Amino acid sequence: MSLKLFYTTISKSLLFLLFLPLWFMAQDTPQYLNNPNYELEIGKYKIYKSRQADIVMLGNSLTHGANWNELLGRTSISEQGIPSDITAGVLNRLEYVYKMNPKICLIMIGVNDVFSWIPIETVFANYKKIVINLKRKNIVPIIQSLLYAGRRQEGAEGRNKEIAKLNKLLVEYSKQNNIEYINLNKKMSHSYFLKSQLTYDGIHLNGKGFNIWGREVDKVLRKFSL
């Protein structure tokens, strides 16, 4: 081996050893932290001045897509939806729900898990932990069905089958634990697809979609005298 080749090999080896710890650190980073929206929104939660809200809307970009106080004509709703968030991310940020000392927390989370190919068993396990932790803080959890993707969304048919599986688990869990369950798909989906007139991209809702969702939420809030 020539001297030049020897030094080149040593240099490459040293670089590999130098960056190896960074590679391992990257593997240990929770998936939800790979979402740039996560720390952006958490940073806002940390500085918001509100200290109490009767109702928390907890979820991802679907929840984040509306001003819920305006939509429902109320003044005591904290919207805590983070675009692209997953169940593990929600589980990690429940302290911001507790901070508001709410009476009720409406949950809609899991579609990003499904489209990230996270196993349904993992998603459901995280979901149950979210519900259990809310109950421990004397917060009433309300489970909302995951909305199906629209036909225009790539891979919708296959992913919707997984969403259907998760919704079935959530329905059964709700019944077994006396938890209020809002079946949004009953009015917003057809043949396991989100109705095209309710979405602008196959996933996110337009005004018509939020109007239906808002009415269903309002019914439940009135049921709980809120």
FIBARO-121831 format. One record per atom (N, C-alpha, C, O): residue in one letter; x negated, y negated, z. Coordinates in steps of 0.001 Angstrom, whole numbers, padded with zeros to 6 digits, always signed. Each point is the difference from the previous one (the first is absolute). Example, Ala and Ser with C-alpha at 12.3 -4.5 7.8 and 13.67 -1.06 7.14 Angstrom:
A-013190+005690+007800;A+000890-001190+000000;A-000900-001200+000000;A-001036+000019+000665;S+001386-001069-001385;S-000820-001190+000060;S+000770-001090+000730;S-000509-001108+000169;
//
This chain:
M-000855+001203+000000;M+000855-001203+000000;M-000884-001244+000000;M-000945-000107+000782;S+001275-000850-001693;S-000789-001217-000042;S+000296-000859+001215;S+001036+000143+000649;L-001980-001049-000352;L+000161-000880+001169;L+001228-000888-000164;L+000716-000257+000968;K-000465-000220-002211;K+001150-000876-000256;K+001312+000729+000255;K+000922-000537+000613;L-000861+001800-001111;L+001205+000801+000198;L+000204+000298+001476;L+001132+000021+000483;F-002221+000208+000231;F+000065+000291+001439;F+000629-001189+000753;F+000911+000178+000808;Y-001414-001390-001088;Y+000517-001195+000691;Y+001457-000286-000385;Y+000785-000474+000821;T-000434+000766-002076;T+001389-000198-000438;T+000939+000928+000760;T+001075-000406+000441;T-001501+001667-000295;T+000810+000990+000722;T+000159-000398+001453;T+001094+000106+000553;I-002182-000568+000081;I+000043-000423+001403;I+000938-001193+000162;I+000774-000066+000955;S-000851-000883-001905;S+000841-001203+000072;S+001476+000362-000072;S+000817-000534+000751;K-000477+001455-001669;K+001398+000420-000140;K+000476+000702+001259;K+001139-000183+000430;S-002014+000986+000158;S+000359+000728+001217;S+000256-000960+001152;S+000932+000184+000784;L-001775-001215-000692;L+000172-000992+001069;L+001300-000783-000175;L+000700-000292+000970;L-000390-000043-002225;L+001255-000711-000265;L+001205+000856+000370;L+000979-000496+000557;F-001063+001797-000873;F+001082+000921+000339;F+000202+000056+001510;F+001130-000049+000486;L-002244+000152+000257;L+000084+000061+001463;L+000511-001310+000581;L+000692-000014+001018;L-001046-001100-001686;L+000433-001311+000468;L+001511-000150-000100;L+000638-000521+000916;F-000058+000982-002038;F+001430-000203-000247;F+000870+001163+000478;F+001228-000094-000021;L-001858+001187+000449;L+000771+001151+000484;L+000924-000351+001168;L+001166+000394-000016;P-001658-001134+001044;P+000914-000365+001097;P+001193-000831-000471;P+001102+000144+000530;L-001318-001022-001535;L+001101-000813-000517;L+001033+000877-000690;L+001200-000267+000072;W-001675+001324-000748;W+000919+000931-000672;W+000868+000708+001024;W+001210+000131-000187;F-001836+000334+001289;F+000754+000689+001047;F+001000-000951+000657;F+001113+000399+000341;M-001520-001662-000167;M+000908-000983+000589;M+001221-000197-000891;M+001122-000146+000485;A-001358+000144-001805;A+001111-000190-000940;A+000978+001158+000077;A+001211-000184-000130;Q-001760+001406+000347;Q+000881+001163+000094;Q+000849-000047+001259;Q+001090+000571+000027;D-001569-001242+001020;D+000711-000086+001270;D+001005-001145+000052;D+000775-000099+000951;T-000777-000759-001953;T+000925-001135-000013;T+001419+000490-000234;T+000254+000680-000995;P+000683-001008+001890;P+001392+000419-000210;P+000528-000521-001328;P-000348-001103-000423;Q+001182+001892-000228;Q+000486-000357-001337;Q+000736-001331-000013;Q-000107-000760-000963;Y+000857+000470+002032;Y+000785-001242+000006;Y-000890-001243+000000;Y+000439-001070-000423;L-001680+001197+000891;L-000908-001144+000009;L-000597-000279-001381;L-000621-001043-000205;N+000802+001956-000730;N-000432-000244-001375;N+000969-000920-000735;N-000254-000412-001131;N+001361+000098+001787;N+001005-000901-000554;N-000328-001427+000437;N+000110-000301+001188;P-000507-000590-002101;P-000385-001367+000389;P+001142-000794+000640;P-000240-000953+000742;N+001476+001348-001031;N+001145-000696+000602;N+000100+000247+001503;N+000586-000794+000737;Y-001164+001903-000300;Y+000170+000403+001395;Y-000621-001019+000959;Y+000680-000548+000867;E-001965+000306-001037;E-000665-000951+000896;E+000491-001428-000232;E+000009-000811+000926;L+000400+000502-002158;L+000543-001326-000296;L+001253-000265+000834;L+000120-001051+000631;E+000814+002008-000631;E+001250-000180+000739;E-000213+000093+001510;E+000615-000745+000762;I-001483+001656-000330;I-000294+000123+001436;I-000580-001311+000516;I+000309-000431+001111;G-001153-000200-001925;G-000563-001296+000390;G+001077-001042+000233;G-000130-000848+000882;K+001198+000909-001675;K+001121-000918+000193;K+000762+000331+001275;K+000358-000891+000771;Y-000111+002195-000554;Y+000737+000415+001208;Y-000687-000528+001266;Y+000654-000362+000979;K-001973+000330-001029;K-000758-000408+001187;K+000175-001475+000343;K-000191-000396+001150;I+000551-000417-002137;I+000106-001448+000252;I+001436-000523-000002;I+000237-001161+000333;Y+000717+002010-000704;Y+001394-000448+000000;Y+000432-000400+001403;Y-000382+000635+000984;K+001182-001694-000902;K+000399-000564+001290;K+001217+000680+000628;K+000194-000081+001213;S+000628+000753-002029;S+001203+000651+000541;S-000390+001038+001040;S-000959+000754-000173;R+001719-000733+001247;R-000302+000917+001095;R+001117+000991+000280;R-000173+000926+000793;Q+001334-001117-001447;Q+001092+000934+000224;Q+000914+000027-001212;Q+000287-001031-000608;A+000164+002235+000269;A+000986+000189-001064;A+000832+001223+000362;A-000546+001017+000427;D+001830-001105-000590;D+000871+001133+000332;D-000173+001164-000964;D+000209+001160+000357;I-000594-001492-001590;I-000041+000997-001071;I-001343-000071-000719;I-000478-001086-000327;V-000127+002245+000084;V-001216+000071-000816;V+000288+000853-001224;V+000515+001113+000111;M-000852-001646-001279;M+000070+000751-001249;M-001422+000470-000302;M-000877-000805-000316;L+000662+002105+000415;L-001342+000570-000072;L-000157+000819-001277;L+000819+000875-000282;G-001868-001157-000491;G-000162+000776-001224;G-001137-000467-000885;G-001053-000425+000474;N+001295+000516-001783;N-001024-000328-000997;N+000458-001177-000859;N+000685-000895+000497;S-001056+000884-001781;S+000342-001138-000860;S+001500-000127-000234;S+000490-001101-000252;L+000249+002208+000332;L+001458-000078-000153;L+000591-000874+001098;L+000814-000883-000271;T-001224+001130+001506;T+000461-000808+001127;T-000519-001427-000108;T+000702-000954+000333;H-001921+000821-000794;H-000659-001309-000107;H+000624-000876-001092;H-000282-001195-000086;G+001128+001804-000741;G+000515-000710-001157;G+001139-000957+000247;G+000448-000674-000927;A+000042+000595+002175;A+001130-000892+000277;A-000225-000774+001289;A-000704+000457+000901;N+001307-001625-000827;N+000075-000747+001252;N+001243+000524+000715;N+001121-000384-000335;W-001316+001250+001309;W+001126+000716+000604;W+000899-000897+000844;W+001201+000252+000101;N-001755-001277+000496;N+000854-000953+000724;N+000950-000708-000968;N+001182-000184+000291;E-001718-000207-001437;E+000828-000656-001006;E+001005+000981-000610;E+001164-000340-000210;L-001629+001560-000072;L+000850+001005-000636;L+001206+000360+000866;L+001112+000162-000502;L-001347-000040+001807;L+001065+000422+000909;L+000628-001150+000770;L+000906+000215+000805;G-001378-001436-001043;G+000564-001147+000695;G-000257+000049+001493;G+000884-000296+000804;R-002102+000672-000440;R-000364+000139+001414;R-001256-000808+000302;R-000617-000573-000897;T+000256+000538+002157;T-001191-000769+000407;T-000954+000818+000864;T-001017-000521+000457;S+001334+001798-000227;S-000827+000775+000927;S-000496+001298-000622;S+000073+001069+000606;I-000584-001188-001844;I-000577+001163-000687;I-001477-000257-000273;I-000371-001052-000521;S-000457+002011+000873;S-001424-000050-000325;S-000261+000966-001148;S+000181+001209+000146;E-000604-001741-001285;E-000296+000846-001153;E-001452+000448+000075;E-000912-000826-000030;Q+000699+002128+000126;Q-001357+000536+000102;Q-000241+001062-001068;Q-000312+001154+000297;G+000466-001578-001538;G-000318+000875-001122;G-001343-000380-000577;G-000266-001179-000236;I-000581+002157+000008;I-001305-000247-000610;I-000052+000716-001350;I+000133+001222-000051;P-000326-001966-001045;P-000080+000632-001317;P-001030+001122-000045;P-001117-000143+000497;S+001507+001253-001096;S-000852+001184-000199;S-000299+000773+001281;S-000838+000902-000011;D+001502-001235+001108;D-000296+000698+001251;D+000560+001420-000017;D+000923+000323-000749;I-001516+000510+001601;I+000397+001394+000149;I+000347+000271+001461;I-000193-000858+000861;T+000705+002052-000589;T+000454+000307+001357;T-001121-000111+001031;T+000234-000459+001118;A-001450+000874-001480;A-001121-000107+000934;A-000294-001454+000336;A-000368-000318+001131;G+000530-000564-002110;G-000214-001426+000237;G+001034-000568+000952;G-000339-000774+000895;V+001598+001150-001079;V+001064-000454+000892;V-000250+000496+001422;V+000147-000749+000965;L-000520+001998-000851;L-000274+000585+001317;L-001098-000759+000727;L+000022-000118+001225;N-000983-000397-001985;N-001133-000715+000584;N+000328-001442+000402;N-000757-000618+000748;R+001886+000075-001242;R+000304-001412+000267;R+001293-000210+000797;R+000604-001071-000054;L-000197+002083+000775;L+001236-000116+000776;L-000096-001046+001114;L+001021-000473+000498;E-002232+000119-000112;E-000156-001008+001058;E+000664-001320-000382;E+000439-000753+000869;Y-000367+000470-002189;Y+000611-001258-000439;Y+001528+000082+000037;Y+000687-001020+000059;V-000171+002240-000095;V+001433+000196+000238;V+000280-000204+001483;V+000918-000732+000369;Y-001716+001386+000484;Y+000186-000119+001454;Y-000084-001463+000454;Y+000718-000431+000901;K-001610-000310-001548;K-000233-001404+000350;K+001291-000824-000083;K+000174-000968+000740;M+000723+001359-001645;M+001238-000747-000194;M+001097+000422+000979;M+001055-000632+000068;N-001307+001701+000688;N+000980+000496+000974;N+001403+000112-000617;N+000960-000558+000532;P-000846+001283-001654;P+001301+000080-000683;P+000929+001030+000644;P-000426+000857+000774;K+001693-000972-001119;K+000976+000997+000429;K+000055+001151-000997;K+000198+001157+000370;I-000376-001502-001646;I+000128+000977-001084;I-001140-000177-000994;I-000451-001114-000267;C-000006+002251-000278;C-001004-000041-001070;C+000480+000880-001147;C+000177+001207+000165;L+000031-001818-001327;L+000418+000740-001190;L-001232+000367-000817;L-000797-000860-000376;I+000661+002147+000111;I-001210+000519-000640;I+000290+000445-001429;I+000955+000736-000250;M-001776-001182-000670;M-000024+000568-001341;M-001453+000087-000442;M-000614-001008-000350;I+000074+002213+000367;I-001414+000198-000331;I-000176+001409-000557;I+000729+000918+000376;G-001689-000754-001263;G-000307+001333-000498;G-000148+000119-001506;G-000624+000946-000481;V+001187-001892-000281;V-000069+000145-001455;V-001437-000110-000512;V-000372+000672-000962;N-000435-001522+001607;N-001406-000099-000423;N-000785+001247+000382;N-000936+000385-000700;D+001311+000243+001800;D-000604+001294+000353;D+000264+001010-001112;D-000905+000689-000471;V+002179-000621+000065;V+000403+000979-001012;V-000733-000240-001314;V-000453+000950-000637;F+000333-002219+000224;F-000671-000303-001262;F-001529+000067+000129;F-000718-000066-000998;S+000235+000199+002233;S-001436+000224+000229;S-000292+001483+000203;S-001127+000382+000314;W+002142+000439-000495;W-000124+001450+000103;W-000384+000469+001408;W-000624+001048+000164;I+000997-001821+000828;I-000185+000439+001382;I+001052+001066+000286;I+001170-000210-000318;P-001541+001342+000903;P+000960+001087+000228;P+001215-000453+000808;P-000126-000765+000956;I+001295+001246-001353;I+001244-000368+000675;I-000063+000357+001486;I+000553-000716+000835;E-001219+001809-000508;E-000117+000401+001406;E-000732-001061+000818;E+000360-000268+001147;T-001379-000328-001739;T-000757-001063+000667;T+000844-001254+000154;T-000007-000639+001051;V+000733+000293-002107;V+000847-001192+000020;V+001083+000146+001077;V+000242-000923+000777;F+000389+002064-000744;F+001071+000246+000968;F-000540-000018+001429;F+000639-000541+000902;A-001812+001131-000699;A-000623-000001+001334;A-000276-001433+000460;A+000250-000338+001157;N-000762-000504-002057;N-000241-001409+000335;N+001309-000716+000311;N+000078-000804+000929;Y+000942+001108-001716;Y+001308-000629+000181;Y+000549+000299+001402;Y+000502-000887+000690;K-000612+002145-000295;K+000494+000388+001330;K-000770-000719+001102;K+000583-000394+001011;K-001879+000224-001201;K-000806-000726+000994;K+000439-001457+000102;K+000042-000568+001091;I+000284-000034-002235;I+000483-001388+000003;I+001282-000100+000829;I+000131-000882+000849;V+000796+001779-001098;V+001289-000003+000704;V-000196+000238+001495;V+000580-000706+000824;I-001385+001684-000480;I-000241+000327+001408;I-000623-001183+000739;I+000386-000305+001128;N-001343-000355-001765;N-000658-001146+000638;N+000951-001171+000195;N-000071-000700+001010;L+000953+000488-001966;L+000996-001063+000151;L+000933+000302+001176;L+000314-000882+000799;K+000116+002120-000707;K+000897+000396+001084;K-000659-000190+001362;K+000654-000400+000964;R-001937+000684-000890;R-000727-000162+001268;R+000002-001445+000468;R-000128-000274+001193;K+000274-000646-002132;K+000052-001427+000330;K+001449-000493+000107;K+000261-001203+000028;N+000672+002164+000030;N+001434-000328+000106;N+000504-000811-001185;N+000889-000841+000141;I-001465+001102-001306;I+000443-000617-001251;I+000809+001040-000772;I-000468+001121-000203;V+001660-001477-000224;V+000855+000934-000742;V-000502+000109-001441;V+000005-000997-000722;P-000438+002187+000288;P-000441+000156-001388;P+001187+000294-000913;P+000882+000788+000341;I-000876-001425-001489;I+000984+000278-001035;I-000773+000494-001225;I-000855-000707-000532;I+001162+001915+000098;I-000704+000570-001150;I+000781-000300-001275;I+001203+000251-000077;Q-001895-000786-000914;Q+000611-000267-001301;Q-000587+000963-001037;Q-001202+000268-000006;S+002053+000234-000848;S-000481+000926-001017;S-001044-000671-000888;S+000053-001205-000244;L-000999+002008-000231;L-000927-000512-001005;L+000758-000138-001310;L+000698+000925-000416;L-000830-002058-000229;L+000624-000175-001310;L-000775+000777-001053;L-001228+000074+000042;Y+001957+000497-000978;Y-000649+000672-001119;Y-000619-001029-000944;Y+000385-001169-000001;A-001324+001610-000783;A-000574-000851-001039;A+000932-000001-001209;A+000743+000957-000219;G-000786-002027-000558;G+000798-000081-001213;G-000638+000768-001140;G-001173+000367+000072;R+001933-000124-001112;R-000489+000799-001139;R-001208-000630-000688;R-000818+000710-000585;R+000702-002029+000650;R-001104-000667-000695;R-001325+000134+000745;R-001056-000310-000551;Q+001105+000768+001796;Q-001220+000176+000789;Q-000714+001283-000422;Q+000604+001072-000011;E-001864-001177-000330;E-000766+001169-000440;E-000034+001069+001089;E-000289-000289+001161;G+000586+001524-001551;G-000042+001119+000943;G+001189+000065+000938;G-000023+000741+000982;A+001064-001514-001276;A+001136-000120+000920;A+000701+001335+000259;A+000336+000312+001142;E-000118+000464-002180;E+000779+001231+000174;E-000652+000949+001006;E+000661+000518+000900;G-001952-000300-001063;G-000707+000891+000923;G-000101-000553+001404;G+000187+000728+000975;R-000485-002018-000866;R-000133-000615+001329;R+001360-000102+000699;R+000076+000102+001224;N+000990-000301-001992;N+001330-000081+000603;N+000415+001321+000640;N+000762+000014+000966;K-001263+001088-001505;K+000284+001304+000624;K-000617+000056+001395;K+000587+000566+000922;E-001777-001156-000772;E-000647-000046+001304;E+000728-000966+000941;E+000123+000261+001196;I+000355-001376-001753;I+000775-000954+000795;I+001275+000663+000512;I+000401-000214+001143;A+000233+001022-001996;A+001211+000718+000403;A-000298+000958+001159;A+000799+000129+000927;K-001941+000533-000988;K-000397+000911+001085;K-000183-000757+001311;K+000447+000443+001058;L-001107-001587-001147;L-000246-000791+001203;L+001314-000554+000557;L+000218+000016+001211;N+000648-000501-002090;N+001296-000503+000464;N+000801+001089+000714;N+000659-000265+001005;K-000720+001474-001524;K+000712+001116+000633;K-000531+000239+001411;K+000774+000221+000931;L-002087-000266-000779;L-000613+000170+001328;L+000428-001123+000937;L+000262+000238+001179;L-000190-001457-001701;L+000377-001155+000818;L+001469+000074+000422;L+000347-000372+001121;V+000505+000848-002011;V+001418+000164+000339;V+000153+001019+001129;V+000717-000242+000971;E-001388+001367-001106;E+000087+001051+001018;E-000559-000481+001334;E+000573+000265+001056;Y-001693-000974-001116;Y-000619-000524+001222;Y+000914-001019+000678;Y+000114-000025+001225;S+000523-000799-002020;S+000910-001004+000542;S+001174+000652+000719;S+000380-000425+001091;K+000195+001460-001704;K+001124+000708+000601;K-000406+000670+001306;K+000724-000062+000994;Q-001880+000697-001010;Q-000472+000730+001176;Q-000317-000922+001170;Q+000075+000412+001157;N-000428-001655-001456;N-000439-000921+001050;N+000939-001194+000190;N-000350-000987+000647;N+001553+001101-001228;N+001025-001037+000171;N-000517-001386-000397;N+000161-000977+000731;I-000788+000923-001913;I-000546-001254-000532;I+000854-000456-001176;I+000375+000803-000855;E-000076-002075+000818;E+000776-000556-001106;E-000808+000099-001293;E-001178-000356-000047;Y+001843+000850-001003;Y-000662+000174-001294;Y+000803-000742-001070;Y+001209+000198-000125;I-001882-001044-000636;I+000656-000738-001082;I-000372+000646-001335;I-001161-000032-000410;N+002135+000608-000250;N-000237+000629-001296;N+000199-001026-001108;N+001101-000158-000528;L-002166-000527+000188;L+000071-001043-001032;L+000168+000578-001400;L+000569-000644-000881;N-001064+001851+000683;N+000081+000602-001334;N+001432+000281-000431;N+000290+000096-001192;K+000595+000033+002160;K+001404+000278-000313;K+000581-001075-000910;K+000815+000294-000874;K-001238-001543+001081;K+000520-001109-000801;K-001019-000569-000980;K+000356-000753-000906;M-001624+001114+001090;M-001032-000665-000800;M-000678+000914-001017;M-000788-000461-000827;S+001093+001746+000888;S-000637+000948-000917;S+001040+000857-000706;S+001134+000144+000458;H-001550+000421-001585;H+000859+000913-000749;H-000867+001104-000585;H-001009-000266-000654;S+001416+001513+000898;S-000745+001164-000507;S-001473-000045+000405;S-000885+000314-000795;Y+000638-000710+002045;Y-001353-000037+000577;Y-000924-001027-000658;Y-001217+000179-000026;F+001800-001248-000502;F-000771-001121-000516;F+000641-001296+000495;F+001224-000109+000070;L-002062-000870+000273;L+000488-001327+000367;L+000716-000605-001209;L-000515+000042-001118;K+001697-000600+001348;K+000768-000584-001098;K-000781-001141-000649;K-000557-000856+000688;S+000523+000855-002008;S-000815-000967-000736;S+000451-001439+000223;S-000814-000920-000070;Q+002099+000716+000337;Q+000498-001364+000181;Q-000382-000607+001349;Q+000255-001176+000258;L-000874+001999+000605;L-000366-000474+001342;L-001496-000260+000159;L-000452-000392+001076;T-000317+000609-002146;T-001457-000135+000099;T-000564-000732-001208;T+000569+000046-001091;Y-001692-000720+001296;Y-000635-000697-001125;Y-001229+000739-000533;Y-000550-000360-001040;D+000126+001405+001771;D-001189+000727-000457;D+000068+001504+000239;D-000978+000711-000233;G+002117-000227+000692;G+000136+001429+000267;G-000256+000372+001444;G+000245+001140+000393;I-000734-002076+000407;I-000271+000237+001421;I+000610-001107+000870;I+000771+000269+000921;H-001129-001500-001229;H+000397-001137+000832;H+001372-000535-000404;H+000397+000059-001164;L+000304-000578+002154;L+001385-000403-000204;L+000138-001433-000496;L-000834-000861+000280;N+001902+000634-001019;N+000383-001358-000371;N+001100-000475+000951;N+000291+000661+000997;G+000310-001792-001303;G+001027-000541+000883;G+001172+000945+000211;G+000510+000117+001114;K-000080+000555-002171;K+001120+000934+000115;K-000335+001141+000955;K+000836+000431+000794;G-002071+000048-000887;G-000427+001083+000879;G-000034-000425+001453;G+000481+000712+000881;F-001060-001891-000637;F-000067-000489+001382;F+001392-000317+000559;F+000225+000108+001206;N+000684-000489-002060;N+001353-000284+000448;N+000654+001252+000580;N+000646-000054+001046;I-000821+001183-001737;I+000560+001266+000486;I-000710+000434+001278;I+000644+000371+000982;W-001969-000421-001002;W-000778+000395+001179;W+000399-000856+001205;W+000207+000519+001097;G-000102-001813-001307;G+000351-000904+001086;G+001360+000318+000609;G+000163-000053+001219;R+000813+000384-002062;R+001334+000326+000505;R-000023+001251+000865;R+000675+000066+001027;E-001458+000933-001451;E-000079+001251+000771;E-000689-000225+001348;E+000397+000579+001011;V-001417-001412-001006;V-000692-000323+001247;V+000931-000774+000928;V+000048+000260+001202;D+000680-001197-001760;D+000896-000828+000806;D+001074+000840+000681;D+000363-000269+001146;K+000147+001281-001837;K+000997+000898+000590;K-000540+000665+001262;K+000686+000084+001019;V-001919+000381-001105;V-000608+000687+001142;V-000276-000971+001143;V+000225+000334+001164;L-000702-001515-001480;L-000273-001001+001043;L+001274-000355+000753;L-000023-000153+001221;R+001128+000021-001937;R+001280-000301+000648;R+000447+001171+000873;R+000616-000194+001048;K-000930+001389-001485;K+000327+001193+000781;K-000694-000039+001364;K+000528+000481+001002;F-001730-001073-000998;F-000759-000133+001244;F+000217-001371+000655;F-000766-000422+000867;S+001819-000251-001303;S+000379-001305+000561;S-001101-001052-000172;S-000229-000823+000886;L-000427+000862-002004;L-001052-000981-000307;L+000388-000813-001223;L-000752-000879-000421;
//
